[in-house]
Amino acid sequence: MTDEQLERLATQAWLYGYPLVTAAVTKDVMTAVAARDDERRKAPVNQFCYMRHTPDATFTEVVSPNADTLYSSAWLDLSTEPLVLSLPDFGDRYWMVPILNAWSDVVGAPGCRQDGSTAGPFLLAGPSWSGQAPQGMTVLRSSTAINWIIGRYATAGPSDDAAVHVLQDGTRLTPLSRWTGDPQEYTPPSDVSVAGGFDAVTAPVSQVHRLSGRTYFARLNQLLVDNPPNPADAAFVERLSRLGISPGARLDDQPQDVLAALDAAAASGPRTLRGFKSQAEDPQNQVNGWTVHRGLGDYGTNYAKRAMVTWVGYGANLDVDALYPHATNDGDRRPLDGAHRYVLHFDAGQTPPVRGFWSLTMMNDRQLFADNPLDRYAIGDRSGMRTHSDGSLDIYVQHDNPGPEREDNWLPAPEGSFNVFLRLYWPDEAALGGDWTPPPLRRTD
C-alpha cells in the first residue's frame, strides 16, 4: 500500500473506532469517584448516578445535553455476569430507559412508547454469557461488555424534581447472582475502588481528540477484546488487520509507515469529523435552515455517521423515540450568531407533532449549554410560553433580553456562534415521515 492508501485506511479506522474509544473515555470520566457524593452525579460501574436537577452551563461530561428530563445514568460492565434492570411504575409520566452498546447502537429502549407505565424486569446480558434467564425476565442481549443506560424522566421543573427522584431511585440494577426477585433487597456496595490516572474533568470528546494515533489505536485494540465488532463489520475489520488493528493486538511490531499513518489519521480525525458535519448540514440539504438527522441509534456500517453523531450528540435515541432537527443557519442560510436576533414562529396547530413533548435547546459552539442570566437552556411546550390571540406562537432567540412582554418566550443565545436543536419526544407519524418540517428561524435585525 502507498502512504496515501495507508493514511486513507487509517482515517477510516479512526472513524470506525471512535464510538468505542469515546465510550471507554466517557465511562472513565463518569465513574471516576472513590466515594459517592450527596447527589450521586457520578457512580462506580454497574451503579446508577443521577442528575437530580437538569444540567446547567457547568455540565461538560456529554455533548448536546438536554434540559427537559432528569437522567439516571449507569455505565455497565457485563463481562463477568448479567445485570437485572428493574423499573418502578411511572404512571402517566413520559419516561424511557434506553441501553446503548459500546458502538452507540441502541440495544433496547424500555419506555412509555412501547411499555406504557412500567416494564421488566430485564436481564442485561453481554456477549460471553450463555446461562438461563430466570422465569418471567425479558433478556436484552448486548454484543459488547461496555454498555450505557441513559434513563430519561420528564420533569416540569424544580417543583417536580422530588417526584422524579422517587422514580430515579426506583430504577435499579442488581447482579444476577444477587437477584432474589425483590430489587429492594440488594444494596450496591459503597466501597468500590476506582482506577485513577486519567483526566476526570476535561470533556471526553476533547480527550479523545487529543490522543496520538498510537495511543488511540492501542486503546482500540484493547477494547475490542471484550467489545467485539458487529458481524456486519467483518470485511472491514479484515482490512484493518493490515494496520495491526485487531482484538488484543500490539502495535509495537508495525512498520514505521503504518505507525506514521495511524498518527496522521488521529491528528486529522477531528477535522475529518468537522467535514462530515459540514457536509451533513450543508445549507443546500437543509429545509428552512434545519437538518433532520434520521437513522440514529442504529447505524449499521455507516461508520462516518456513527462517529459524527457520537461527537455531536452521544447517546442519541432511535427515531421512533426522539427526533432532533438541528439548525446552524437561519431561513436565509446565514449562520446563527448571537450578534443578531431571531424569531421561530409556529402557526396555530403547527407546533412540533408529538405524543410526548417538545423543546428548543440552545447550544454554544462547543455543543454545550450557554450561560445566561435566566439559567434557561431550553424552552418548549411545558414552559408556559404565551401564544398570540390567533393561537400562533413566537419564540425569541437572541442574546439580549427582549423585554418583559416577551421574556416568557425568550431562549437566550450566547454572544457568538450558536446552534439549536428541536427535540421531539415520541414524534408522531407526520414528523417521522417528513410531512411536518420545522419553520425557519427568521432574523429580525
C-alpha positions as CSV (number, residue, x, y, z in Angstrom):
1,M,0.0,0.0,0.0
2,T,1.2,3.5,-0.8
3,D,1.5,6.1,2.0
4,E,-1.7,7.7,0.8
5,Q,-3.6,4.5,0.8
6,L,-2.3,3.7,4.3
7,E,-3.4,7.0,5.6
8,R,-6.8,6.8,4.0
9,L,-7.4,3.3,5.6
10,A,-6.1,4.6,8.9
11,T,-8.6,7.5,8.8
12,Q,-11.4,5.1,8.1
13,A,-10.1,3.0,11.1
14,W,-10.1,6.1,13.3
15,L,-13.8,6.9,12.4
16,Y,-14.7,3.2,12.9
17,G,-13.2,3.0,16.4
18,Y,-14.4,6.5,17.5
19,P,-17.6,5.4,19.3
20,L,-15.8,2.6,21.2
21,V,-12.9,4.7,22.3
22,T,-15.3,7.6,23.2
23,A,-17.4,5.2,25.2
24,A,-14.4,4.0,27.2
25,V,-13.2,7.5,28.0
26,T,-16.7,8.7,28.9
27,K,-17.1,5.7,31.2
28,D,-13.8,6.6,32.9
29,V,-14.9,10.2,33.4
30,M,-18.4,9.4,34.6
31,T,-17.3,6.7,37.1
32,A,-14.2,8.5,38.4
33,V,-15.3,8.5,42.1
34,A,-13.8,6.9,45.1
35,A,-16.9,7.7,47.2
36,R,-20.4,8.8,46.5
37,D,-21.3,12.5,46.6
38,D,-24.6,13.6,48.1
39,E,-26.3,13.9,44.7
40,R,-24.7,10.8,43.1
41,R,-23.6,12.8,40.0
42,K,-21.0,10.1,39.4
43,A,-21.1,6.5,40.5
44,P,-19.0,3.3,40.0
45,V,-19.6,0.9,37.2
46,N,-22.8,-1.1,37.4
47,Q,-24.4,1.6,39.7
48,F,-26.7,4.4,38.8
49,C,-25.7,8.0,39.1
50,Y,-28.3,10.8,38.9
51,M,-28.9,14.2,37.5
52,R,-31.1,15.4,40.4
53,H,-31.6,18.7,38.6
54,T,-31.5,19.5,34.9
55,P,-27.9,20.3,33.7
56,D,-26.6,23.8,33.6
57,A,-23.7,25.6,31.8
58,T,-21.2,23.9,34.0
59,F,-22.1,20.5,32.7
60,T,-19.4,19.2,30.2
61,E,-19.5,15.4,30.6
62,V,-21.7,14.8,27.5
63,V,-22.1,16.9,24.4
64,S,-25.5,18.2,23.4
65,P,-27.2,17.5,26.7
66,N,-30.9,18.2,27.3
67,A,-32.7,20.3,29.8
68,D,-36.1,18.5,29.6
69,T,-35.6,15.4,31.6
70,L,-33.7,14.2,34.7
71,Y,-31.3,11.4,34.0
72,S,-30.4,8.2,35.7
73,S,-27.2,7.0,34.0
74,A,-25.2,3.9,34.5
75,W,-22.1,2.5,32.8
76,L,-22.2,-1.3,32.7
77,D,-19.5,-3.9,32.6
78,L,-21.3,-7.2,31.5
79,S,-18.0,-9.1,31.1
80,T,-18.5,-11.0,34.4
81,E,-22.2,-11.6,34.7
82,P,-25.6,-10.1,33.6
83,L,-27.4,-7.4,35.5
84,V,-31.1,-7.2,36.3
85,L,-32.8,-3.9,35.4
86,S,-36.0,-3.3,37.4
87,L,-38.3,-0.3,37.0
88,P,-41.0,1.4,39.0
89,D,-44.5,2.4,37.9
90,F,-44.1,5.7,36.1
91,G,-47.9,6.4,35.9
92,D,-48.6,8.9,33.1
93,R,-45.2,10.5,33.1
94,Y,-43.0,10.4,30.0
95,W,-40.1,8.0,30.5
96,M,-37.6,5.9,28.6
97,V,-34.6,3.9,29.7
98,P,-32.6,3.1,26.6
99,I,-29.5,0.8,26.7
100,L,-26.7,1.6,24.3
101,N,-23.8,-0.8,23.5
102,A,-20.2,0.4,23.2
103,W,-20.7,1.1,19.4
104,S,-23.5,3.6,20.4
105,D,-26.3,1.4,18.9
106,V,-29.5,1.1,20.9
107,V,-29.8,-2.5,22.4
108,G,-33.2,-1.9,23.9
109,A,-35.5,1.0,24.7
110,P,-37.9,0.3,27.5
111,G,-40.2,3.3,27.8
112,C,-43.8,4.6,27.7
113,R,-43.9,4.4,23.9
114,Q,-43.8,0.6,23.9
115,D,-44.4,-0.3,27.5
116,G,-46.9,2.1,29.0
117,S,-46.4,2.9,32.7
118,T,-43.8,0.2,33.5
119,A,-41.9,-2.8,32.2
120,G,-39.4,-5.5,33.2
121,P,-37.6,-6.8,34.9
122,F,-35.0,-7.1,32.2
123,L,-31.8,-9.2,32.1
124,L,-29.0,-7.3,30.5
125,A,-26.5,-9.8,29.2
126,G,-23.2,-9.4,27.5
127,P,-21.6,-11.3,24.6
128,S,-19.9,-14.0,26.7
129,W,-23.0,-15.0,28.8
130,S,-24.7,-18.3,27.9
131,G,-26.8,-19.0,31.0
132,Q,-30.5,-19.4,31.6
133,A,-32.6,-16.3,32.4
134,P,-34.9,-16.5,35.4
135,Q,-38.6,-17.1,34.5
136,G,-40.6,-14.0,33.7
137,M,-37.5,-12.0,32.8
138,T,-37.0,-10.3,29.4
139,V,-33.5,-10.7,28.1
140,L,-31.8,-7.8,26.4
141,R,-28.6,-9.1,24.8
142,S,-25.7,-6.7,24.0
143,S,-22.8,-7.5,21.7
144,T,-20.4,-5.6,24.0
145,A,-19.3,-5.7,27.6
146,I,-19.4,-2.0,27.9
147,N,-22.9,-0.5,27.8
148,W,-24.6,2.7,28.8
149,I,-28.0,3.2,30.3
150,I,-29.4,6.7,29.9
151,G,-32.7,6.8,31.7
152,R,-34.8,9.9,31.0
153,Y,-37.8,11.1,33.0
154,A,-39.8,14.1,32.1
155,T,-39.7,16.9,34.6
156,A,-41.9,20.0,34.8
157,G,-39.2,22.0,36.6
158,P,-37.8,22.3,40.1
159,S,-41.2,21.8,41.8
160,D,-41.5,18.4,40.1
161,D,-38.0,17.2,40.9
162,A,-38.8,15.4,44.2
163,A,-41.4,13.2,42.5
164,V,-38.9,12.3,39.7
165,H,-36.2,11.5,42.3
166,V,-38.5,8.7,43.7
167,L,-38.7,7.2,40.2
168,Q,-35.0,7.5,39.7
169,D,-34.4,5.7,43.0
170,G,-36.8,3.0,41.9
171,T,-34.8,2.3,38.7
172,R,-32.4,-0.3,40.0
173,L,-29.6,-2.6,38.9
174,T,-28.9,-6.0,40.6
175,P,-26.2,-8.5,39.7
176,L,-27.9,-11.7,38.5
177,S,-26.1,-13.7,41.3
178,R,-27.7,-11.4,43.9
179,W,-31.2,-11.3,42.4
180,T,-33.9,-12.6,44.8
181,G,-37.0,-11.2,43.0
182,D,-37.1,-8.1,45.1
183,P,-34.8,-5.3,43.9
184,Q,-35.0,-3.6,47.3
185,E,-33.1,-6.4,48.9
186,Y,-29.9,-5.6,47.1
187,T,-27.8,-2.6,48.2
188,P,-24.9,-1.6,45.8
189,P,-21.5,-1.6,47.6
190,S,-20.2,1.8,48.7
191,D,-16.5,0.8,48.8
192,V,-15.8,0.2,45.1
193,S,-12.3,1.0,44.2
194,V,-12.0,3.2,41.1
195,A,-9.0,3.2,38.8
196,G,-7.2,6.6,38.6
197,G,-4.5,8.0,36.3
198,F,-6.8,9.8,33.9
199,D,-8.4,13.2,33.4
200,A,-11.8,13.2,35.2
201,V,-12.5,16.9,34.3
202,T,-11.9,17.5,30.6
203,A,-14.9,16.7,28.3
204,P,-14.4,13.1,27.0
205,V,-14.6,14.0,23.3
206,S,-11.9,16.6,23.9
207,Q,-9.7,13.9,25.5
208,V,-10.3,11.6,22.5
209,H,-9.3,14.2,20.0
210,R,-6.0,14.8,21.8
211,L,-4.9,11.2,21.7
212,S,-2.0,10.3,19.4
213,G,-2.6,7.7,16.8
214,R,-0.6,5.0,18.6
215,T,-2.4,5.7,21.9
216,Y,-5.8,5.8,20.2
217,F,-5.4,2.6,18.3
218,A,-3.7,0.7,21.1
219,R,-6.7,1.6,23.3
220,L,-9.0,0.4,20.5
221,N,-7.2,-2.9,20.2
222,Q,-7.6,-3.4,23.9
223,L,-11.3,-2.6,23.9
224,L,-12.0,-4.9,21.0
225,V,-11.3,-7.9,23.2
226,D,-14.5,-7.5,25.3
227,N,-16.4,-5.4,22.8
228,P,-16.2,-7.3,19.5
229,P,-17.1,-5.8,16.2
230,N,-20.6,-6.4,14.8
231,P,-20.9,-9.3,12.3
232,A,-21.6,-6.8,9.5
233,D,-18.2,-5.3,10.1
234,A,-16.2,-8.5,9.3
235,A,-15.0,-7.5,5.8
236,F,-13.9,-4.0,7.0
237,V,-12.2,-5.4,10.2
238,E,-10.3,-7.8,8.0
239,R,-8.8,-4.8,6.1
240,L,-7.9,-3.1,9.4
241,S,-5.7,-6.1,10.4
242,R,-3.3,-4.8,7.7
243,L,-2.7,-1.8,10.1
244,G,-2.3,-4.0,13.2
245,I,-5.8,-3.2,14.4
246,S,-7.5,-6.3,15.8
247,P,-8.6,-7.5,19.3
248,G,-5.7,-7.6,21.7
249,A,-3.1,-6.9,19.0
250,R,0.0,-4.8,19.8
251,L,1.3,-2.1,17.6
252,D,5.0,-2.3,18.5
253,D,5.9,-4.5,15.6
254,Q,4.2,-2.5,12.9
255,P,6.5,-0.8,10.3
256,Q,7.1,2.9,10.6
257,D,4.9,3.8,7.6
258,V,1.9,2.2,9.3
259,L,2.6,3.9,12.6
260,A,3.0,7.2,10.8
261,A,-0.3,6.7,9.0
262,L,-2.0,6.0,12.4
263,D,-0.6,9.1,13.9
264,A,-1.6,11.2,10.9
265,A,-5.2,9.8,11.0
266,A,-5.6,10.7,14.6
267,A,-4.2,14.2,14.0
268,S,-6.6,14.8,11.2
269,G,-9.5,12.9,12.8
270,P,-11.3,15.9,14.4
271,R,-11.0,17.8,11.1
272,T,-12.5,14.9,9.3
273,L,-15.4,14.9,11.7
274,R,-16.0,18.6,11.1
275,G,-16.0,17.9,7.4
276,F,-18.7,15.3,7.7
277,K,-20.7,17.5,10.0
278,S,-20.5,20.4,7.5
279,Q,-21.5,18.1,4.7
280,A,-24.4,16.7,6.6
281,E,-25.5,20.3,7.4
282,D,-24.8,21.8,4.1
283,P,-27.4,24.6,3.6
284,Q,-28.3,23.0,0.2
285,N,-29.5,19.9,2.1
286,Q,-31.4,21.8,4.7
287,V,-35.1,22.5,4.9
288,N,-35.9,26.0,6.3
289,G,-32.3,26.0,7.8
290,W,-32.9,22.7,9.6
291,T,-31.1,19.4,9.2
292,V,-33.2,16.5,10.4
293,H,-30.8,13.7,11.4
294,R,-32.5,10.3,10.8
295,G,-31.5,6.8,11.4
296,L,-29.9,7.5,14.8
297,G,-29.2,4.7,17.3
298,D,-29.0,2.1,14.6
299,Y,-26.1,2.9,12.2
300,G,-25.3,-0.4,10.5
301,T,-22.0,0.1,8.6
302,N,-22.3,3.8,8.3
303,Y,-19.2,4.4,10.4
304,A,-18.8,8.1,9.4
305,K,-22.3,8.9,10.5
306,R,-21.9,6.9,13.7
307,A,-18.7,8.8,14.6
308,M,-20.2,12.2,13.8
309,V,-23.3,11.6,16.0
310,T,-21.0,10.3,18.8
311,W,-19.2,13.6,18.6
312,V,-22.2,16.0,18.5
313,G,-24.9,14.0,20.3
314,Y,-23.6,11.0,22.0
315,G,-26.4,8.8,23.4
316,A,-28.9,9.7,20.6
317,N,-32.1,7.7,20.6
318,L,-33.9,5.8,17.9
319,D,-36.1,8.0,15.6
320,V,-39.3,6.5,17.0
321,D,-38.4,7.7,20.5
322,A,-37.0,11.1,19.5
323,L,-36.2,13.3,16.5
324,Y,-33.6,16.1,16.7
325,P,-33.9,18.7,14.0
326,H,-30.8,20.8,14.1
327,A,-30.3,24.4,12.9
328,T,-27.0,26.0,12.4
329,N,-28.4,28.6,9.9
330,D,-31.4,30.8,9.7
331,G,-34.0,30.6,7.0
332,D,-31.9,32.6,4.6
333,R,-28.9,30.2,5.1
334,R,-26.9,32.6,7.2
335,P,-25.0,31.1,10.2
336,L,-26.7,31.7,13.5
337,D,-24.9,34.2,15.7
338,G,-25.7,36.0,18.9
339,A,-25.0,39.3,17.4
340,H,-28.4,39.0,15.7
341,R,-32.0,38.5,16.8
342,Y,-34.3,35.7,15.6
343,V,-37.9,34.6,15.8
344,L,-39.1,31.0,15.5
345,H,-42.8,31.3,14.5
346,F,-45.3,28.5,14.6
347,D,-48.7,29.0,13.0
348,A,-51.7,27.8,15.1
349,G,-51.7,24.0,15.3
350,Q,-48.3,23.7,13.7
351,T,-46.1,23.2,16.8
352,P,-44.0,20.0,16.7
353,P,-46.3,17.0,16.4
354,V,-45.5,14.7,19.3
355,R,-47.2,12.2,21.7
356,G,-44.6,13.1,24.3
357,F,-43.3,16.6,24.4
358,W,-41.0,19.0,22.5
359,S,-38.4,21.7,23.2
360,L,-36.0,24.0,21.6
361,T,-32.5,23.7,23.1
362,M,-29.6,26.2,22.8
363,M,-26.0,25.1,22.2
364,N,-22.8,27.1,22.1
365,D,-20.0,26.4,19.6
366,R,-18.7,23.6,21.8
367,Q,-22.1,21.8,21.8
368,L,-22.7,22.7,25.5
369,F,-25.2,24.9,27.3
370,A,-24.6,28.6,27.0
371,D,-24.5,30.6,30.3
372,N,-27.3,33.2,30.6
373,P,-29.0,35.3,33.3
374,L,-32.1,33.1,33.4
375,D,-30.3,29.8,33.6
376,R,-32.6,28.9,30.7
377,Y,-31.2,26.4,28.2
378,A,-34.3,25.1,26.6
379,I,-37.9,26.2,26.0
380,G,-40.9,24.2,24.9
381,D,-44.5,23.1,25.3
382,R,-44.2,22.8,29.1
383,S,-42.5,26.2,29.6
384,G,-45.7,28.4,30.0
385,M,-45.0,30.4,26.8
386,R,-47.5,33.0,25.7
387,T,-49.4,32.4,22.5
388,H,-51.0,35.1,20.3
389,S,-54.7,35.6,20.1
390,D,-54.8,33.5,16.8
391,G,-53.2,30.6,18.6
392,S,-49.8,31.1,16.9
393,L,-46.5,31.0,18.9
394,D,-43.3,33.0,18.7
395,I,-40.0,32.0,20.3
396,Y,-37.4,34.8,20.6
397,V,-33.9,33.6,20.1
398,Q,-31.3,36.3,20.9
399,H,-28.6,37.3,23.3
400,D,-30.2,40.3,24.9
401,N,-33.4,40.2,26.9
402,P,-36.4,41.0,24.6
403,G,-38.2,42.8,27.4
404,P,-40.9,41.8,30.0
405,E,-43.6,41.2,27.4
406,R,-41.6,38.6,25.6
407,E,-39.3,37.2,28.3
408,D,-41.5,34.1,28.8
409,N,-40.8,33.2,25.2
410,W,-37.1,34.0,25.2
411,L,-34.4,31.4,24.6
412,P,-31.1,33.2,25.4
413,A,-28.3,32.9,23.0
414,P,-24.5,33.4,23.6
415,E,-22.7,36.4,22.1
416,G,-21.1,34.4,19.3
417,S,-21.9,31.4,17.1
418,F,-24.6,29.1,18.3
419,N,-26.9,26.3,17.1
420,V,-30.2,24.9,18.3
421,F,-31.9,21.5,18.5
422,L,-35.6,20.9,18.4
423,R,-36.2,17.8,20.4
424,L,-39.4,15.8,19.6
425,Y,-40.0,13.1,22.1
426,W,-42.2,10.3,20.8
427,P,-42.8,12.0,17.5
428,D,-46.0,11.5,15.5
429,E,-46.0,10.0,12.0
430,A,-46.2,13.5,10.5
431,A,-42.7,14.2,11.9
432,L,-41.3,10.7,11.3
433,G,-42.5,10.6,7.7
434,G,-41.4,14.2,6.9
435,D,-44.9,15.6,6.3
436,W,-44.2,18.1,9.0
437,T,-40.9,20.2,9.0
438,P,-39.8,22.9,11.4
439,P,-40.4,26.5,10.3
440,P,-37.3,28.7,9.7
441,L,-35.6,30.9,12.2
442,R,-36.1,34.4,10.8
443,R,-33.5,37.1,11.5
444,T,-35.3,40.3,12.7
445,D,-32.4,42.8,12.6
